[in-house]
Amino acid sequence: MANTISATKLRKGNLIKHENQLLRIIEATHVTPGNLRGFVRVKMRNIRNGSLIDHRFRSEDVVERAILDEREMQYLYKDGSDFYFMDTSTYEQIHLSDEALGDSMLYLLPESTINVEFYESDPVGIELPQTVDLKVVEAVPAIKGATASAQLKPATLETGLVVNVPAFVEVGEKIRVNTETGEYLSRV
């Protein structure tokens, strides 16, 4: 029996098999137009060749999920467009391209331990923790009394990620960021 999921439950980051291709969902939007049947508009990336695919699934469609194995690995370093990881038990090293990682690469710090997803024996992506703590390296100074409401400003973090933070956050502070939404949560 195959591992299946309803098309309406597809989310960004899911890995599915469709028309004998392994695809990662980049974007999924559930559309319900007036008196017509609802559908799910999905933008996917082919894991094997990197091509982008747009597809419409009917709301009642069932999609096959790819069954993944996970291994705990340590992120070592980035070389060009490749990110290198080491299995913490066998010391075997693998690499993933920035294209395979997508936005996940903006949450990686050297020497952090994460789960790498494997399909059959090929690494296909990573599973990030719910939150990560990153250091602010660049932020616009706040102007006291400039507004009566809560003021947000862009801050660049040590990995290159840009996040809107409250005005009181300064350069050098560590902040906690939600990896699913990319939003500021708190100071650490």
LOFI-579099 format. One record per residue (C-alpha): x, y, z; residue in one letter. Coordinates in steps of 0.2 Angstrom, whole numbers, plus 2048, in hexadecimal, padded with zeros to 3 digits. Each point is the difference from the previous one (the first is absolute). Example, Ala and Ser with C-alpha at 12.3 -4.5 7.8 and 13.67 -1.06 7.14 Angstrom:
2
83E;7EA;827;A
806;811;7FD;S
//
This chain:
188
800;800;800;M
807;811;7FB;A
801;80F;80C;N
7F3;80C;7F9;T
7FA;811;805;I
7F1;80A;7FA;S
804;80E;7F4;A
7F8;80D;80C;T
80D;7FB;80E;K
80F;804;7F5;L
80C;80C;808;R
810;809;7FB;K
80F;7F5;802;G
7F6;7EF;7FE;N
809;7F3;7F4;L
7F4;7F7;7F5;I
801;7F4;7F1;K
7F5;805;7F1;H
801;7F9;7EF;E
80F;7F6;805;N
80A;80F;805;Q
806;805;811;L
7FA;812;804;L
802;80C;80E;R
7F2;80C;803;I
806;812;7FF;I
7EE;809;801;E
7EF;7F9;803;A
7F0;80A;7FF;T
7EE;7FA;803;H
7F4;809;7F4;V
7ED;7FF;802;T
7F9;80B;7F1;P
7EE;804;803;G
7F4;7F3;7FA;N
80E;7F5;7F8;L
809;7F1;808;R
80F;804;80B;G
811;7FC;7FB;F
812;801;806;V
80D;80A;7F6;R
811;7F9;803;V
812;806;7FB;K
80C;7F1;801;M
813;7FD;7FD;R
806;7F0;7F8;N
80D;7F9;80C;I
80A;7F7;7F2;R
802;80E;7F3;N
7FA;810;809;G
7F2;805;7F4;S
7F1;809;806;L
7EF;7F9;7FE;I
7EF;809;802;D
7F1;7F4;803;H
7EE;800;805;R
7F9;7F2;80B;F
7EE;7FF;803;R
7FB;801;812;S
7FB;7EE;800;E
810;7F9;7F8;D
80C;7F5;80B;V
812;802;7FE;V
80E;7F4;804;E
80C;806;80D;R
813;7FB;7FE;A
806;7F5;80E;I
80F;808;808;L
80E;7FA;80B;D
808;80C;80C;E
812;800;807;R
807;80C;80C;E
80E;809;7F9;M
80B;80F;804;Q
801;80F;7F4;Y
812;803;7FD;L
803;80E;7F3;Y
7FB;808;7EF;K
80B;7FF;7F1;D
7F9;809;7F1;G
7EE;7FB;7FE;S
802;7EF;809;D
7FD;7FE;813;F
80A;7F1;808;Y
7F9;7F5;80E;F
808;7F2;80A;M
7F6;7F1;808;D
804;801;812;T
801;7ED;802;S
80A;7FB;7F1;T
809;810;7FC;Y
7FB;7FE;7EE;E
7FE;811;7F7;Q
7F3;805;7F3;I
7FC;810;7F7;H
7EF;809;7FB;L
7FF;80E;7F4;S
7F9;811;804;D
7F2;7FC;7F4;E
7FB;7F0;809;A
800;809;811;L
7F6;80F;7FA;G
7FD;80D;80E;D
805;7F3;80D;S
812;805;7FD;M
7FD;811;808;L
7FD;7F7;811;Y
810;7F6;800;L
80F;803;80C;L
810;7F7;7FF;P
801;7F1;80C;E
7EE;800;803;S
7F7;7EF;801;T
7F1;7FD;7F5;I
7F7;7F2;7F7;N
804;7FD;7EE;V
7F2;7F7;7F6;E
804;7F2;7F4;F
7F6;7F8;7F2;Y
806;7EF;7FD;E
813;804;802;S
800;811;7F9;D
800;810;80C;P
7F1;80B;7FA;V
7FF;80D;80E;G
800;805;812;I
7F4;801;80E;E
803;810;80A;L
7FB;802;813;P
7F1;80A;804;Q
80B;80F;805;T
812;806;7FE;V
80A;80D;80A;D
80A;80B;7F4;L
80B;810;804;K
7FB;811;7F9;V
80F;807;7F5;V
7F7;80F;7F9;E
7F1;80A;805;A
7FA;812;7FD;V
801;80A;810;P
7EF;804;808;A
7FA;812;802;I
7F9;803;811;K
7EE;807;800;G
7FE;7FF;7ED;A
7F0;7F7;801;T
7F2;7FC;80D;A
7FE;7EE;7FA;S
80B;7F2;800;A
80E;803;7F3;Q
809;7F2;7F6;L
810;801;7F7;K
80A;7F4;7F5;P
80F;7F7;807;A
80D;7F5;7F7;T
805;7F1;80A;L
810;7F6;7FF;E
7FA;7F4;7F3;T
7FA;80E;7F4;G
7EE;7FE;805;L
7F6;811;801;V
7F3;801;80E;V
7F4;80E;806;N
804;803;812;V
7FA;80C;80E;P
809;810;801;A
809;7FB;810;F
80A;7F2;7F8;V
812;806;7FE;E
80F;7F9;7F6;V
809;7F2;809;G
7F1;7F9;809;E
7F9;7EF;7FD;K
7EE;7FD;7FB;I
7F5;7F1;7FE;R
7F8;7FE;7EE;V
7F2;7F4;7FB;N
807;7F5;7F2;T
7EF;7FD;7F8;E
7FB;813;7FE;T
810;809;801;G
7F9;80B;80E;E
809;807;80F;Y
7FA;7F8;810;L
80A;807;80F;S
812;805;806;R
80A;7F2;807;V
//
